[in-house]
Amino acid sequence: MHALIVVAHPDPDSLTHGIAAQVAEGLANSGNSFDIADLMAEGFDPRFTTADLAVHRREAPPPADVMAEQARIDRADALVLVFPVYWWSMPGLLKGWIDRVFANGWAFDFSADATLVKKLGDLRVHLLGVGGADAGTYGRHGYSGAMATQIDHGIFDYCGACVATSELLLDSESSDPIAHLDAARAVGRTLFDLPEHCTAKAA
């Protein structure tokens, strides 16, 4: 099995990159393959322009950079997003990647009569957010639920993909990072052990 790990952080020495590396190690140890898409290092342009709007309106084909990203996802059995939590969401770089890559006609079909066809039913998604605040802060203010609503449901369920893992690795700026790195490696080792809700969707 093959996974695409997408990481969005400007510092290659960050905990976010370390977590992505541990997911990759877990995948390798379990006999699976992976690619790592480092959006910052690769210079992906997250700006949604008039060219992307034309794609959304089905007036033009996707730009070459978008088609290349879609092809990487098409080659993968699972998509892993590893990102720092900025303002209780994903960074603009990763959100722009989703804005441009998960386009009408590829991730979903939306027609003028408001008919929606979800096209990513075979894709399994794993989300690993790295947050500086503690679990109590996320719980008191409803941040965890808000992120799940906008990302897990609002993005991936809209396209038909199954979110198999959705974890927030918290206290990242004040706690020992070993626990988060160990958790990431465990995610990699069990990445293709699908939970029941994903197994049912795949059947």
N, C-alpha and C positions, 0 to 999 in steps of 0.2 A: 504494500500500500504506500501511497505517496501523499505527503502533506506540503502545503505552501504556508510558511510562517512569514507573516508580514509584521514588521516592527517599525514603529514611528517614534524616534527619539533622536535629537541632534547629537548626543554624546555617545560615541561607541563604547565608552567605559561605564556607562550608566547601569543601574540595576535592571532597567528594562531590557537592555541588550543582554545582560547576564541571564535573565530569565528566559529570553528567546533561545539562547545558546543551550540552556539546560533542557528545554523542551526538545530541541534538536538532538541532544545527547540521549534523552530517553527514547526518542524514536529510533535512533541508530542502534541502541542496545536491544530493542525489541525486534530488530530485523527489518525496519521500515526505512523508506527513503524520504528526503525532504529537500526543499529549496528554501532559502531565506531571502525575502525581499526587503531590503533596508531602504525604505522610501527616501530618507534623507540623503544617504550616500549615493543613491542612484539618481537623485535629482528629479524625482517625480514632481510634476507641476500640478498642484491641487486646485488651481483656479478654474472655476466653471465659467467658460466663456461662451460667446455666441455660437462657436462651433459645437460645443456640447449641447447647447439649447437646440440647435438644428438636429442633432442626434435624437434628443428627447422627442422632438416633434416628428421624427421619422422622415426628415427632409434630406438627410445626408448620412453617410456611413461614419462610424466612429473614427477619430484620429488614430494615427499609427500607435501612439503610446498607450492609448486606451485598449486598442485591439491586442497589443502585446500583453497587457495585464489580464485581460479576459482569457487569453490563451493559457496563461500560467495557471489560472484558476481552473480552466477546463481540464488541464492535465492532472489536477490534484483530486484526491479522494476526500481530503479534508482541508479546511482553511483555518489557520490559527492567527488571531490578531493579538499582538502584545503591545500594550501602549500605556503611557502614564496618564493618569486622570488629571485633566486640566479643567478647572471650573466645573467639576462634577460631570464631565463628559470626556470624549476622546479628543486628542489634539486636532487642530485644524488641518494638519497635513493628512492624517488618516481619514478624517471626515471628507476632505476634498477628494481623496482617492476613491472613497465609496460613492460620492456624488457623481464622479465622472465615469467610474468603471462599471458600477451597477446600473447600467443604462437601460432605458426603455428599448425593447427589442432583443436584449440579451438576458438581463436578470428577470424581466417581466415583460408582458405585453399589456399595454393600456391603450384602449381604443377610444374614439370620440364618443361612443355610446356608454362610456364608463365601465366597460367590461374589463376585468382584470384576469390575466392568466399568469400564474406564478411559474417561473421557469427553472428554478434552482432546487427542485425537490430532491435531487440526488446529492446535494452538497451538505456536508456536516461541518458545523462551525464551532470553534472553540475560542472563547474570549477570556483574556487575562489582562485585567486592568491593574495598574500599580498605583496605589493611592497613599498620600502622606498622612491623612487623618486616620483616626481610629474607628473601630466598628461602631462604637457608641454614637459618634458624630453622624455617621451614615444612617444609623437607625433612627436617631432623634429627628432628623430633618427629612427623612424619606428619600435620601439621595440614591440608595441602592435600588429602590423600587422605581424611581424616576429613570435611572439609567437602563434598567431592564426593559421598561416600557418603550423608551425611545430607540434603543439599540437592538436588543434581542427580538422584541416584537415589531417595533416600528420599521426596522430595516430588514432583518433577515426573515421573519415570518412573512412579511409583505412579499418577499421573493420566493417563498416556499422552502427556504433552507431550514434545517433543524439545528438549533443551538444545543449542542451536546454538553458543552462545558461553559459556564459563565461564572467566573470567579474574580473577586476583588482582593488583591493581596495588599493589605492595609498596614498602617504604621511603618511605611517603607523608609521614612526619614529618621525614625527614632528607635527602631527595633533591629535585632540581629538579622541580617539578610539571609542567613543560612536556611531558615525555615521556608522562606519564599523560594529560594533556589531548589530546595528539596521538593517542594510542592510542584514546581514547574517540571522537574525531571520526572516526577510521578505522572503528571499529565501526559508527558511525551510517551512514557512506557505504555500507558493504557489508552492512548488516543483513539485507537480503532476498536476498543471494547465499547460498542455502542450502548447507551442507556435504552431502556425499553421504549421510550417515546420516539427515539430516532429509529430504532429497529422496526417499530410498527409502521412508521412513515415509509421506510425503505421497502417494505414488503409489497 
